[in-house]
């Protein structure tokens, strides 16, 4: 249980991170991957995380930010929820609305909107014939790395940690 000491120069050398890996996700590839994706039981939408490598341990673009793409089918509504990380949404396709902290906002292709941490929110596709597609930049990897990743459920707040997480194929 004793603490340890590391020379500061060695500490800085240890903290050096490799350069990030550039990546591009082509629209047709994203569309095909979303079409093949089942609806997530947590989101009630089709969702994918975009990562720069095929490493199964990749959590986001880097240690701080992740990029998620979600598709909502015609008339589909995601589950109202909140959590310890923020979202910055970019609407790529379609039109919809979101309840954010009790306020209803409308959105359409080209719009962006921000949801702070711990604010209740959802996504709703208002079209009865077309998908809505949104991208979300979020600080989930940062929250996970610091052990602060949490979500609010009906029974209260739940700390999301490795030993409580569902299997990757769930």
Secondary structure, 3 states (H helix, E strand, C coil): CCCCCCCHHHHHHHHCCCCCCCCCCCHHHHHHHHHHCCCCCCCCCEEEEECCCCCCCCCCCCCCCEEEEEEECCCCECCCEEECCCEEEEEEECEEEEEECCEEEEEECCCEEEECCCCCECCEECCCCCCEEEEEEECHHHHHHCCCCEEEECCEEEECCHHHCCCCCC
